[in-house]
Amino acid sequence: MLKVISFNARSLGRKLDLLNSTLQSSHYDIVGICETWLDPSFTDAVLVDGLSYSVFRKDRVNRAGGGVCLLVASSLSAYPVVINSLYSDLEIVVVVVVVVRGIKYTFIVVYRPPGLDALSRSYASRLFTARQHSLLCRALY
């Protein structure tokens, strides 16, 4: 059984110590994070601080705030789903995780910033219904 958590960070960069202590003590397999507020100055290595996680993220570009991230324990086989370029403005990460006997789960982390209501809901809904085993982590305001 996978141990999964999702939360809205509202600036993950200011909470890296809390994130890393949580990851060390709770041993989550999958961590979905909305509103990371990260930019390229925060490397994936800084986020996981030597812990064994693969990092999949989509930072907001051209303005502050937003962003999403999915951390997957390195003991699991995981790969990103390529998002159609039509939806490149969306803050969304989609990752397939392969578990025992080839069973695949799709994890979707999406943040709907103001102004992208219909587009983000439409795309996330289609992804969710197209995949047999999916978990949607979201922050919708």
N, C-alpha and C positions, 0 to 999 in steps of 0.2 A: 504494500500500500504506500502510495506517495504522500509525503507530508508537504502541504501547500499552504502558503499564506499570500495575501495581497493587501496592500495599503496605499494610502495617498501620503506621500512624503512631504509635500510642500517645502522643497529644498533639501534634497538628499545630501548635497555637499556640506551642509551644516550639521548633518546627523550621521556622518560616516562611522564615528565611534559606536553609536547606538546600533547601527546596521551590523557592523562587524561583530559586536558582542552578542547580538541576537543570533546571527548565523553560527557563531561558534558554540553557543549554549543550546540552541534548539534544533540544529541539524536539519533544516528544511531542505527538501529536494528541489522545490520550485518556489521562487519568490517573484511576485508580480508587483511592480511599483509604478504608480501614476504621479504626475507632477514632480518629476525628478529635479527640474530646473537646472539640468546639467548642460554643459557646453563642451567642446573638444578639449578644453584644458583639464578636464577630469578624465583621466585614462581609465580603461577597464581595470587595470592592475590596482589603481588607487581605490576603486570601488570595492573590490573583494579582498584587498590587503593580504595577499598570499593564501587565501582560502581556495579550495578547489571548486570553483564555480565557473561556468561559461557565461559570458555576458552578452545579451542581445538587447540593443537599445535604439531608440529613435529620439534624438534630441530635437527640441524646437529650434528652428533657424530663423534668423533675422529679427528676433525679439526675445525678451526674457520670459522665464516661466515655462510651464508645460513640460512636455517630454515624458516618455515611458521607458521602462526597462524590465527585462525578465532575466532572472538569474536561475541557472539550471545546474544542479550538482554535476560535477565532472564525471561522476560514476555512471551517469545516464547518457545514452546516445541522443543527441538533439541536433536539429538542423532548422534554419530559418525558412519560412515560406516567403517567396519573392512577392512583393506587393506590386500590383499593376501600376504603371507610371501615372495613370489617370488619378490615382489616389495618393500621389506623393506628398500632398499637403497634410495628410492625416498623421496624427501622432499615434501610430499603431505598430505593434510588434507581434508577429505570429510565428510560433515555434512549434515544431512537431517533436515530441519526445517519445522514443521507443523504449518500451518496458519489457517485461518478461514475455517470452514466446512471440516476440514481434508485434505485440499490441501497441498501437500508436495513439497517443493523446495529443490533441492540438490545444495549445495555450495561447490565448489572445489577450493582449493588454492594450487598451485603447483609452485615450483621453480626448474628449470632445471639447475643444476650445470654443468659446463663443463665436458664432458665425458659421460654423460648419455642421450644424445640427443634422440636416437631412443627409448630407453626403456621408458623414461618419457613421450614422446609425444604419444607413442602407448597406454600406460596405461590411461593417461588423456583423450585421444580421445575415448577410449572404455567406460570409465566412463561417459563421456559427452553424448555420443550417447545412452547409455543404460538407461538413466534417462530422463523422460519426461520433467520436469521443472528443468533445471540446469543453474547455472551461474558459469563460470570459471574465476577465478582471477589468473593471472599468471605473472611470470617474466621470459621471455625467452631471452637469449642473444646469 
